Structures are given as structure tokens and as C-alpha cells.
Amino acid sequence: MDDRAGVAIAYRHGLTVTGTLGVLDLAARRGLVDLATAFAKLRATNFRYPPEIMDALLAQHREEKT
């Protein structure tokens, strides 16, 4: 969930919060999606994100595959 107010409420209720990049990372780790493809599609939208996070996640996935 990327909505700040919703995130604050979720934390207050003891829920774990995961954003879009976290969901895609988890899906890739479970073999449900190809992370590079998913990120490429996401980059083609108006989704706002810190590019460094995407780059770090992609690098981590590449390292884990080798």
C-alpha cells in the first residue's frame, strides 16, 4: 500500500505494510514473475519510485541467480 494515511493506520493495527516494489520482489522470489520484465513495464507507467531501489533489487536478484 503506497497511501501514507493507509500505511499509518495499518502500522497502528500491527499490520505488515508492503509497497508495489516489495510485492513484485516477493513474487519474483517465488517464481511468479520475472522481476526485470515487471520493472520494465512499471517504468513505462507514471508510477513514482526511487530508481536506486529498483536497481538494487534487480542486482540482488541477479546475484542470487548465480
DAJOJO-V741262 format. One record per pair of residues at least 12 apart in sequence whose ideal C-beta (glycine too) atoms are under 10 Angstrom apart, sorted by the first residue. I is the first residue (numbers start at 1). J is the second residue. Records with the same first field share a line. If there is no record, write none. Layout:
BEGIN
I=J ; J
END
This chain:
BEGIN
1=15 ; 17 ; 18 ; 19 ; 20 ; 23
2=17 ; 18 ; 19 ; 20 ; 21 ; 47 ; 48 ; 49
7=19
19=49 ; 53
20=38 ; 42 ; 47 ; 49
21=35 ; 38 ; 39 ; 42 ; 47 ; 49 ; 50 ; 53 ; 54 ; 56 ; 57
22=53 ; 57
23=38
24=38 ; 39 ; 41 ; 42 ; 54 ; 57
25=38 ; 39 ; 53 ; 54 ; 57 ; 58 ; 60 ; 61
28=57 ; 58 ; 61 ; 64
29=60 ; 61 ; 64
34=61
35=54 ; 57 ; 58 ; 60 ; 61 ; 62
36=54 ; 57 ; 58 ; 61 ; 62
38=54
39=51 ; 54 ; 55 ; 57 ; 58 ; 61
40=54
42=54
END
